[in-house]
Amino acid sequence: MRAVPRLRMMSDHNVRMMSAGPPETVLPEPPASFVASLGAIGSLPVAERRRALLDLVARHPALPHAWAALGAASADGAEAYMAYRVGYHRGLDLLRANGWRGSGFVRHHHASNRGFLDCLSGLARQAAIIGEEAEAVRCTQFLAQLDPAAFPIT
């Protein structure tokens, strides 16, 4: 890959463009203790799982993986929508903190990106369920822009 010179943007942020296409952001891995806790919660009986996920989210509110798991364990509609929406915004914060400047790839094949992408995908589904069609379309298009191979628009 041959690097293209840095461009100076109006916002005074440096953006490094690559001749092979947009840049790619890979989020850091969640802490091993979080991953272990999430795995243990998955083996709990359904009645206990949601309470354990709420506790996990309270301990790790900045991790979109936690919000994605809570969204998946929530009832369809407003309840799941809320969890995915918070996770989506926490994921945007994490992306920005790791160099993402509003464009470029965030690939699903990187496990560390999946919490954010799962929240965005869940938000698209739940927005459609509650009748927020414009938001469902925006989220679906955003997924396709972030990783066209994993989220093609059909």
N, C-alpha and C positions, 0 to 999 in steps of 0.2 A: 504494500500500500504506500503510495507516495503522498506525503502531506502537502496540503495547499497552505499558503501563508495565512497567518492569523489575520482576521478581519476586526476592525474596531467598530463596535456597535454604538448606537446612540446612548444606550444605557451604560456605556463605559465598561462593559464586560467583554473579556476576550473570548472569542469563539474560534475554535480550531476546526476547520473544515477538512475533510478527507476526500481525496479524489474518488474513493470507492463508495461514497455516499454519506448520509448523515452520521453523526457520532452515535455511539452506543453507551448507555449508562447501565452499570451493574451495581445494584444495591449491596451493602455489606450483609453478611450472613447474620441472622438473629443469634443471640447468645445461646450457647449449648444448653444452659439451664432452662431457657425458654423452650427450646426444641424438645427437651426431655419431658418437661411439664405438659406440653401440648400433646405429645405422644401418649403419655399416661392418661390424659383426659379422654382421649379417643377410645380407650378401653373401658371407660366407666359406663354403667347403665345409663340409658337415655335420661332418666329422671334426675340423675346427679350431674350429668354432663353440662347442662346449661349453667347451673350455679357455679361449677368449677371454671367454666369459660368466662363468666362475669368476673370472678376473682382474678383470673389470669389477665384479663383486659385491664383491670384496675391496677395490677402490678406492672403492666407493660403497655401503657396507653399509646405510646409512640410507635408501636409495631403493627403495621397493617396485617401481618399474619394472624395476630390475635383477633382483630376485628373481622377478618375474613372467616375465621373459624366460628366466631359468634354469629355472624350473618348466616352461615350455613346451618347452624343449629337453631335459628330463629324461625318463627312462623312467616310464611310468605306474606308480602304486603308491607305495611308501614314498619313493622318490627324489624324485619330483615333489612329493609331500605335504610333505616337509621344506622344500623351497624355498618353496613357497606359504605354509607356516605361518610361516616366518621373515618373509617379505614382508608377510604379514597383520599380524603384530605390529609390525613397523617402521612400517607404514602407520598403525596405531592411534596409535603414538607421534607421528607426523607430524600426524595429525588433531587430537590433543589439543593439540599445540603451536600449532596454527592456529585454536584457539577452539572446536573441537567438544567438547561436554560429554556425549556419550553418546546424543544423539538429534538428529534433524534429517536433512536430505537431504545426500547426497554423490552428485551427479549424474554419470552416465557421459558425458554430452555435453561435459564439461570434460576435455580431454586430460590435464590434470595430476592428475585423480582416478583415471585408468584403471589406473595401476600397482597401487594399493591394491585397487580393485574387481576387477581381473584376478586378483590373489592370492586374494581372498576367493572368487571364482567357481571358480578352480582348486582351492582347498582343499575346496570343496563336492564337486567332481567326484572328487578323489582320495580324500577321506574315504569316499565311497560305494564306490570301487574296493577300498579296504582293509577294508571292512566296518564302518566307523565311521558307521553310519546316523544316530544321534542328532546327531552333529556335522554330517553332510551336510545334515540338515534345518535345524539352527540356522543354518548358513551361508547356505542358500537363503532362509530367512526374513529374515535380516539384510540380504541383498542387496535383497530386495523392499521392506524398510523404508527403505533408503538411497536407492533409486531405483525406485519402483514401475513407472514407464513402461519402463525398460530391462530390468528383471528381474521381470516379473510371475510370480506363482506360478500354475502351470497345473495 
